[in-house]
Amino acid sequence: MGISNFKFQISNLRNHDGMALILTLMVLALITAMVTEFAYGVYAGTNTLNNWYDSQRLSVFANSGINMAAIFISGTLSSSSFTYPGFFDMDFENPTKDFEGVINLRIEDENSKFNINTIVYSNGTINEEAYNSFKRLLSNLSLETKIADYVADWIDPDTEWKLRDSEEGVKNAQLYSIDELLLIKGIDRAAYEKLSPYITVYGDGLININGAEKPVLMSLSDNITDELAQRVVDYRKTIPFEDISQLQKVAGFDLTIYGPISARITVKGKYFYVKASAASGGIRRIIEAVIGTGKDIKYWRES
């Protein structure tokens, strides 16, 4: 073998070894990447699984909160001759040995709010009394009263326009939930946030004077001023109303005011909004429902 040929063989061998080394390093790098990705996947998967487990567990506790509220509504509130106050807040910290967290319950009397579905009768005609009350409520909240026309056209089945554009894209049926207000022309997010605490779509439309806030009380009549509404609030703090006729004991509520509104008020709630929140370790589950005194569920949402 010549010198030149020998040098070629050595060079070729070196090139072969270099390629082998490069291939080996590439394989090691690939294996390392695969191991790293697998380890991260296991870690992420485990975290996801743990979060899912914790979320489901919290959902169970929130659901238990709804069940507790349903028992309270169908038992204590149903058997009472009147409902006071207009809302209840309950907190349960570390309710069981294996749960470190908090369950919060918020129960609101829907009869303490104004039922916007009542502004249109079931036959499709306008309920002038309720319609005017809704306009007063809007005015009390410094909102445009034309919102009442947009809502009325959203509900009523006819095609007669109360405003130039109030029949565009309407539902022609009652609202299923107050969230629908965001679909109605003339109601933006700001107006919705201001109005939503005082309205409902549940119940018979009677307003519970034991829980109604001042804007709702004032919506009942043009003659109920801010001062008179405050007197109602102050009175019930000391002596809750057990009968609607008791309203006449509040200074200023003579027959000229009490008479016209007596058929539209009550002292007892029939439907209640419930918000059950379960939180632990930075994770929270919320269930919202509307429950009747007979345990009938009208609304349910979980988030």
LUMMAR-589617 format. One record per residue (C-alpha): residue number from 1; x, y, z. Coordinates in pm, 1 decimal, always signed. Each point is the difference from the previous one (the first is absolute). Example, Ala and Ser with C-alpha at 12.3 -4.5 7.8 and 13.67 -1.06 7.14 Angstrom:
2
+-----+----------+----------+----------+
!  nr !       xx !       yy !       zz !
+-----+----------+----------+----------+
!   1 !  +1230.0 !   -450.0 !   +780.0 !
!   2 !   +137.0 !   +344.0 !    -66.0 !
+-----+----------+----------+----------+
END
This chain:
303
+-----+----------+----------+----------+
!  nr !       xx !       yy !       zz !
+-----+----------+----------+----------+
!   1 !     +0.0 !     +0.0 !     +0.0 !
!   2 !   +141.9 !   +338.4 !   -100.8 !
!   3 !    +50.0 !   +288.3 !   +236.0 !
!   4 !   -258.1 !   +208.6 !   -178.6 !
!   5 !   -257.9 !   -280.5 !    +13.3 !
!   6 !    +69.9 !    -60.3 !   +371.4 !
!   7 !    -53.5 !   +371.2 !    +75.3 !
!   8 !   -327.4 !    -15.3 !   -190.1 !
!   9 !   -117.8 !   -300.7 !   +206.0 !
!  10 !    +93.8 !   +174.3 !   +326.6 !
!  11 !   -178.7 !   +316.5 !   -109.4 !
!  12 !   -303.7 !   -198.5 !   -104.2 !
!  13 !     -4.6 !   -183.5 !   +333.1 !
!  14 !    +26.9 !   +328.4 !   +189.2 !
!  15 !   -286.4 !   +137.4 !   -202.7 !
!  16 !   -202.7 !   -311.7 !    +78.6 !
!  17 !    +75.8 !    +27.0 !   +373.2 !
!  18 !    -91.5 !   +368.5 !     -8.4 !
!  19 !   -330.9 !    -77.8 !   -164.5 !
!  20 !    -66.3 !   -272.5 !   +253.0 !
!  21 !    +76.8 !   +242.3 !   +282.8 !
!  22 !   -231.7 !   +259.9 !   -148.4 !
!  23 !   -276.4 !   -259.6 !    -41.1 !
!  24 !    +51.9 !   -118.2 !   +356.5 !
!  25 !    -24.3 !   +354.7 !   +132.7 !
!  26 !   -312.9 !    +61.3 !   -208.0 !
!  27 !   -164.3 !   -315.5 !   +135.6 !
!  28 !    +93.0 !    +96.9 !   +357.3 !
!  29 !   -140.6 !   +348.9 !    -54.8 !
!  30 !   -319.9 !   -147.7 !   -143.9 !
!  31 !    -36.1 !   -243.9 !   +290.7 !
!  32 !    +64.5 !   +280.4 !   +247.6 !
!  33 !   -265.0 !   +216.6 !   -166.8 !
!  34 !   -246.3 !   -290.4 !     +0.7 !
!  35 !    +65.7 !    -72.5 !   +368.4 !
!  36 !    -34.1 !   +369.4 !    +85.4 !
!  37 !   -323.4 !    +30.3 !   -196.9 !
!  38 !   -135.7 !   -317.3 !   +158.4 !
!  39 !    +91.5 !   +122.5 !   +348.7 !
!  40 !   -165.3 !   +337.5 !    -68.3 !
!  41 !   -303.2 !   -175.6 !   -143.7 !
!  42 !    -28.8 !   -215.2 !   +309.5 !
!  43 !    +40.1 !   +309.3 !   +220.0 !
!  44 !   -249.9 !   +205.5 !   -199.2 !
!  45 !   -236.4 !   -293.3 !    -26.0 !
!  46 !    +21.3 !    -61.5 !   +371.1 !
!  47 !    -66.0 !   +367.0 !    +73.7 !
!  48 !   -291.1 !     +2.0 !   -243.4 !
!  49 !   -136.5 !   -316.4 !   +155.9 !
!  50 !    +40.1 !   +144.2 !   +349.6 !
!  51 !   -168.0 !   +324.7 !   -103.9 !
!  52 !   -283.0 !   -194.4 !   -161.0 !
!  53 !    -37.2 !   -213.4 !   +311.7 !
!  54 !     -0.2 !   +306.4 !   +228.3 !
!  55 !   -246.8 !   +176.5 !   -228.9 !
!  56 !   -237.9 !   -297.2 !     +2.4 !
!  57 !    +34.5 !    -28.7 !   +375.2 !
!  58 !    -82.4 !   +367.3 !    +45.1 !
!  59 !   -295.8 !    -43.9 !   -232.6 !
!  60 !   -134.6 !   -267.1 !   +233.2 !
!  61 !    +38.2 !   +232.4 !   +299.1 !
!  62 !   -169.4 !   +286.9 !   -187.9 !
!  63 !   -282.4 !   -235.9 !    -91.6 !
!  64 !    -28.0 !    -93.6 !   +366.5 !
!  65 !    -36.1 !   +371.0 !    +72.3 !
!  66 !   -290.0 !    +18.9 !   -246.7 !
!  67 !   -161.7 !   -298.5 !   +171.8 !
!  68 !    +39.7 !   +165.8 !   +341.4 !
!  69 !   -158.6 !   +316.6 !   -137.7 !
!  70 !   -288.2 !   -200.4 !   -150.1 !
!  71 !    -68.2 !   -158.2 !   +340.0 !
!  72 !    +11.6 !   +341.9 !   +166.2 !
!  73 !   -238.3 !   +144.7 !   -261.4 !
!  74 !   -250.9 !   -287.7 !     +0.2 !
!  75 !    +15.6 !    -30.7 !   +378.7 !
!  76 !    +70.1 !   +317.7 !   +195.8 !
!  77 !   -102.6 !   +257.4 !   -261.9 !
!  78 !   -298.5 !   -193.8 !   -130.0 !
!  79 !   -151.8 !    -58.1 !   +344.1 !
!  80 !    +40.0 !   +362.0 !   +109.2 !
!  81 !   -292.8 !   +238.4 !    -52.5 !
!  82 !   +238.8 !   +268.6 !   -125.3 !
!  83 !   +347.3 !    +24.2 !   -151.3 !
!  84 !   +252.3 !   +236.4 !   +153.0 !
!  85 !   +256.7 !   +124.2 !    -94.4 !
!  86 !    +31.8 !    +12.8 !   -377.1 !
!  87 !   +323.9 !   -199.4 !     -3.3 !
!  88 !   +200.2 !   -242.3 !   +212.8 !
!  89 !   +376.4 !    -55.4 !     +3.7 !
!  90 !   +151.4 !   -312.3 !   +155.7 !
!  91 !   +366.2 !   -105.0 !    +18.2 !
!  92 !   +126.6 !   -348.6 !    +88.6 !
!  93 !   +376.1 !    -18.4 !    +57.1 !
!  94 !   +165.0 !   -344.6 !    -11.2 !
!  95 !   -340.2 !   -173.6 !    +10.5 !
!  96 !   +150.6 !   -351.7 !     +4.2 !
!  97 !   +322.6 !   -153.9 !   +128.9 !
!  98 !   +137.1 !    -64.3 !   -348.7 !
!  99 !    -97.1 !   +338.5 !   -149.5 !
! 100 !   +205.2 !   +309.7 !    +73.4 !
! 101 !   -193.8 !   +277.4 !   -162.0 !
! 102 !   -314.0 !   +210.2 !    +16.3 !
! 103 !   -354.9 !    -50.9 !   -122.0 !
! 104 !   -195.7 !   +323.6 !    -37.3 !
! 105 !   -376.3 !    +16.2 !    -49.0 !
! 106 !   -190.1 !   +303.6 !   -122.6 !
! 107 !   -380.7 !    -25.5 !     +1.3 !
! 108 !   -206.8 !   +285.0 !   -145.3 !
! 109 !   -377.8 !    +37.0 !     +9.1 !
! 110 !   -111.6 !    +44.0 !   -362.0 !
! 111 !   -328.7 !   +150.5 !   +119.2 !
! 112 !   +202.3 !   +289.9 !   +137.9 !
! 113 !    +77.9 !    +95.5 !   -360.1 !
! 114 !   -205.9 !   +132.8 !   -289.7 !
! 115 !   -112.9 !   -267.2 !   -246.2 !
! 116 !    +53.7 !   +152.6 !   -344.6 !
! 117 !   -202.4 !   -274.4 !   -170.4 !
! 118 !   -312.5 !   +142.9 !   +164.3 !
! 119 !     +3.3 !   +312.7 !   -217.1 !
! 120 !   -175.2 !   -204.8 !   -269.6 !
! 121 !   -309.3 !   -210.1 !    +74.2 !
! 122 !    -13.3 !   -362.2 !   -116.2 !
! 123 !   -241.7 !   +107.4 !   -277.0 !
! 124 !   +267.9 !   +233.3 !   -139.1 !
! 125 !   -145.3 !   +332.6 !   +111.5 !
! 126 !   +190.8 !   +248.6 !   +213.8 !
! 127 !    -51.5 !     -9.6 !   +376.4 !
! 128 !     -7.1 !   +376.5 !    +45.0 !
! 129 !    +40.8 !    -16.6 !   +378.4 !
! 130 !   +311.6 !   -218.7 !    -15.9 !
! 131 !   +129.4 !   +184.5 !   -307.5 !
! 132 !    -17.7 !   +333.2 !   +181.6 !
! 133 !   +164.4 !   -154.8 !   +306.3 !
! 134 !   +287.2 !   -119.1 !   -218.5 !
! 135 !    +42.6 !   +349.4 !   -143.3 !
! 136 !     +9.2 !   +140.4 !   +354.0 !
! 137 !   +262.5 !   -257.5 !    +97.7 !
! 138 !   +213.1 !    +99.2 !   -298.3 !
! 139 !    -36.9 !   +365.8 !    +90.3 !
! 140 !    +90.9 !    -72.8 !   +363.8 !
! 141 !   +320.9 !   -160.5 !   -124.9 !
! 142 !    +76.0 !   +291.4 !   -235.3 !
! 143 !    -51.3 !   -219.5 !   -305.6 !
! 144 !   -186.8 !    +94.1 !   -318.3 !
! 145 !   -370.2 !    -83.6 !    +30.8 !
! 146 !    -16.7 !   -102.3 !   -366.9 !
! 147 !   +160.3 !   -328.6 !   +112.4 !
! 148 !   -352.2 !    -97.2 !   +113.4 !
! 149 !   -118.9 !    +25.9 !   -363.5 !
! 150 !   +287.0 !   -212.0 !   -128.6 !
! 151 !    -75.6 !   -267.7 !   +259.8 !
! 152 !   -374.7 !    +14.1 !    -68.7 !
! 153 !    +55.5 !    -52.8 !   -374.5 !
! 154 !   +244.1 !   -281.1 !    +76.3 !
! 155 !   -276.4 !   -179.0 !   +193.0 !
! 156 !   -327.5 !    +80.9 !   -176.4 !
! 157 !    -98.5 !   -213.8 !   -302.4 !
! 158 !   -115.1 !   +284.6 !   -226.5 !
! 159 !   +204.7 !   +188.2 !   -258.9 !
! 160 !   -105.1 !   +349.3 !   +105.3 !
! 161 !   +303.4 !   +221.0 !    +59.2 !
! 162 !     +5.4 !   +202.8 !   +320.2 !
! 163 !   +325.7 !   +157.6 !   -113.4 !
! 164 !   +153.2 !    +32.9 !   -344.6 !
! 165 !   +222.0 !   -307.9 !    +39.6 !
! 166 !   -157.8 !   -180.7 !   +297.2 !
! 167 !   -135.2 !   -294.6 !   -203.8 !
! 168 !   +331.6 !    -92.8 !   -163.5 !
! 169 !   +111.7 !   -352.6 !    +84.8 !
! 170 !   -248.1 !    -39.1 !   +284.7 !
! 171 !    -84.5 !   -328.3 !   +172.9 !
! 172 !   -376.5 !    +54.3 !    +29.5 !
! 173 !     -8.3 !   -199.1 !   +322.2 !
! 174 !    +75.0 !    +44.6 !   +368.2 !
! 175 !   +358.2 !     +9.9 !   +122.3 !
! 176 !   +136.6 !   -329.6 !   +127.6 !
! 177 !   +267.6 !   +173.1 !   +208.3 !
! 178 !   +109.3 !   +357.9 !    +60.7 !
! 179 !   +316.2 !    -70.8 !   -202.8 !
! 180 !   -220.7 !    +35.7 !   -308.9 !
! 181 !    -10.1 !   +374.1 !    +64.1 !
! 182 !   +344.8 !    +21.2 !   -158.3 !
! 183 !   -158.7 !   -111.8 !   -328.4 !
! 184 !   -256.6 !   +278.8 !     +3.3 !
! 185 !    +59.3 !   +327.5 !   -180.1 !
! 186 !    +53.6 !   +301.0 !   +223.3 !
! 187 !   +157.6 !   -202.0 !   +281.1 !
! 188 !   +378.0 !     +0.8 !    +19.0 !
! 189 !   +220.8 !   -165.1 !   +261.0 !
! 190 !     +2.4 !   +307.7 !   +225.5 !
! 191 !   -380.1 !    +24.4 !     +1.0 !
! 192 !    -28.3 !   -373.0 !    +61.5 !
! 193 !   +236.4 !    +10.9 !   +298.5 !
! 194 !   -196.5 !   +286.2 !   +152.8 !
! 195 !   -340.4 !   -159.9 !    -59.3 !
! 196 !    +61.2 !   -371.6 !    +64.7 !
! 197 !     +6.5 !    +10.0 !   +385.0 !
! 198 !   -357.5 !   +126.9 !     +5.5 !
! 199 !   -176.2 !   -215.9 !   -259.3 !
! 200 !   -105.8 !   -358.7 !    -49.0 !
! 201 !   -192.4 !   -219.5 !   -243.0 !
! 202 !   -130.7 !   -238.6 !   +266.0 !
! 203 !   -302.7 !     +1.7 !   +224.5 !
! 204 !   -348.6 !   +144.5 !    -16.6 !
! 205 !   +104.4 !   +363.9 !    -23.7 !
! 206 !    -95.7 !    +87.5 !   +358.0 !
! 207 !   +270.2 !   +201.3 !   +175.9 !
! 208 !   +104.1 !   -104.2 !   +349.2 !
! 209 !    +11.5 !   +317.6 !   +208.5 !
! 210 !   +216.9 !   -186.4 !   +253.4 !
! 211 !   +291.4 !    -15.2 !   -239.5 !
! 212 !    -49.0 !   +246.3 !   -285.3 !
! 213 !   +269.4 !   +265.6 !    -27.2 !
! 214 !    -94.5 !   +368.0 !    -20.1 !
! 215 !     +0.8 !    +27.7 !   -384.4 !
! 216 !   -245.5 !   -293.2 !    -18.9 !
! 217 !   -224.5 !   +137.4 !   +275.6 !
! 218 !     -6.4 !   +337.1 !   -174.9 !
! 219 !    -95.4 !   -167.1 !   -328.7 !
! 220 !   -337.1 !   -100.0 !   +149.1 !
! 221 !   -138.8 !   +352.8 !     -3.7 !
! 222 !    +85.0 !   +355.5 !    -96.9 !
! 223 !    -96.8 !    +93.0 !   +354.8 !
! 224 !   +268.1 !   -211.6 !   +165.8 !
! 225 !   +293.2 !   +235.3 !    +44.5 !
! 226 !   +353.3 !    -89.4 !   +101.6 !
! 227 !    -87.6 !   +106.7 !   +353.8 !
! 228 !   -309.8 !   -222.9 !    +17.5 !
! 229 !   +193.8 !   -296.1 !   -142.1 !
! 230 !   +267.8 !    +50.0 !   +264.7 !
! 231 !   -270.0 !     -5.9 !   +269.4 !
! 232 !   -107.9 !   -342.9 !   -124.1 !
! 233 !   +358.8 !   -125.4 !    +15.2 !
! 234 !    +46.7 !   +139.5 !   +351.8 !
! 235 !   -334.0 !   -137.0 !   +123.1 !
! 236 !    +59.8 !   -358.0 !   -112.3 !
! 237 !   +343.2 !     -5.6 !   +164.9 !
! 238 !   -182.9 !    +23.8 !   +332.7 !
! 239 !   -328.5 !   -170.9 !    -84.3 !
! 240 !    -14.4 !   -209.3 !   -319.5 !
! 241 !   -331.7 !    +17.7 !   -183.9 !
! 242 !   -215.5 !   -303.4 !    +77.4 !
! 243 !   -295.2 !   +128.7 !   -200.6 !
! 244 !    -21.0 !   +257.0 !   -280.8 !
! 245 !   -250.2 !   +209.5 !   +197.5 !
! 246 !   +278.4 !    +65.4 !   +249.7 !
! 247 !   +151.8 !   +237.0 !   -257.7 !
! 248 !   -260.2 !   +257.1 !   +107.4 !
! 249 !   +178.9 !    +25.7 !   +333.4 !
! 250 !   +295.6 !   +159.9 !   -175.8 !
! 251 !    -29.0 !   +377.6 !    +19.2 !
! 252 !   -127.1 !   +143.4 !   -327.4 !
! 253 !   -158.1 !   -318.9 !   -135.0 !
! 254 !   -366.2 !    +92.0 !    +26.4 !
! 255 !   -272.9 !   -153.4 !   -215.9 !
! 256 !    +73.1 !   +234.2 !   -289.7 !
! 257 !   +335.5 !   -173.2 !    -43.3 !
! 258 !    -65.2 !   -341.8 !   +152.4 !
! 259 !   -330.6 !    -62.7 !   -177.8 !
! 260 !   +121.7 !    +13.4 !   -362.9 !
! 261 !   +308.1 !   -218.6 !    +67.9 !
! 262 !   -154.4 !   -252.8 !   +242.8 !
! 263 !    -74.8 !   -251.5 !   -276.6 !
! 264 !   +359.5 !    +12.0 !   -119.8 !
! 265 !   +191.9 !    -66.7 !   +321.9 !
! 266 !    +67.0 !   -298.0 !   +224.4 !
! 267 !   +196.6 !    -82.7 !   +314.8 !
! 268 !   +124.5 !   -341.8 !   -111.6 !
! 269 !   +230.3 !   -130.6 !   -270.8 !
! 270 !    -78.6 !   -295.9 !   -225.4 !
! 271 !   +316.1 !    -25.9 !   -211.0 !
! 272 !   +360.2 !    +49.4 !   +105.4 !
! 273 !   +323.5 !    +52.1 !   -187.4 !
! 274 !   +281.2 !   -210.0 !   +148.6 !
! 275 !   +372.7 !    +37.0 !    -65.6 !
! 276 !   +216.0 !   -273.1 !   +149.6 !
! 277 !   +376.6 !    +49.5 !    -18.6 !
! 278 !   +260.3 !   -256.9 !   +107.9 !
! 279 !   +365.3 !   +111.6 !     +8.3 !
! 280 !   +323.9 !   -172.0 !    +99.0 !
! 281 !   +364.2 !    +26.7 !   -104.9 !
! 282 !    -64.0 !   +284.5 !   -242.7 !
! 283 !   -271.0 !   -190.1 !   -188.2 !
! 284 !   -367.4 !    +96.9 !    +13.1 !
! 285 !   -321.0 !   -156.5 !   -126.1 !
! 286 !   -327.9 !   +191.2 !     -8.2 !
! 287 !   -354.2 !   -127.1 !    -46.5 !
! 288 !   -292.4 !   +236.9 !    -44.5 !
! 289 !   -362.6 !   -107.6 !    +20.0 !
! 290 !   -350.6 !   +134.4 !    +51.1 !
! 291 !   -201.0 !   -220.6 !   +233.1 !
! 292 !   -364.2 !    +15.9 !   +104.3 !
! 293 !   -136.4 !    -70.5 !   +346.7 !
! 294 !   -118.9 !   -333.2 !   -139.6 !
! 295 !   +361.4 !    -86.6 !    -99.5 !
! 296 !    -80.5 !    +53.3 !   -369.3 !
! 297 !   +306.6 !   +120.1 !   -189.4 !
! 298 !    -57.4 !   +273.9 !   -257.3 !
! 299 !   +362.1 !    +77.9 !    -90.4 !
! 300 !   +340.2 !   -169.8 !    +28.2 !
! 301 !   +347.8 !   +108.0 !   -106.4 !
! 302 !   +340.4 !   -131.6 !   +100.9 !
! 303 !   +333.7 !   +174.2 !    -54.6 !
+-----+----------+----------+----------+
END
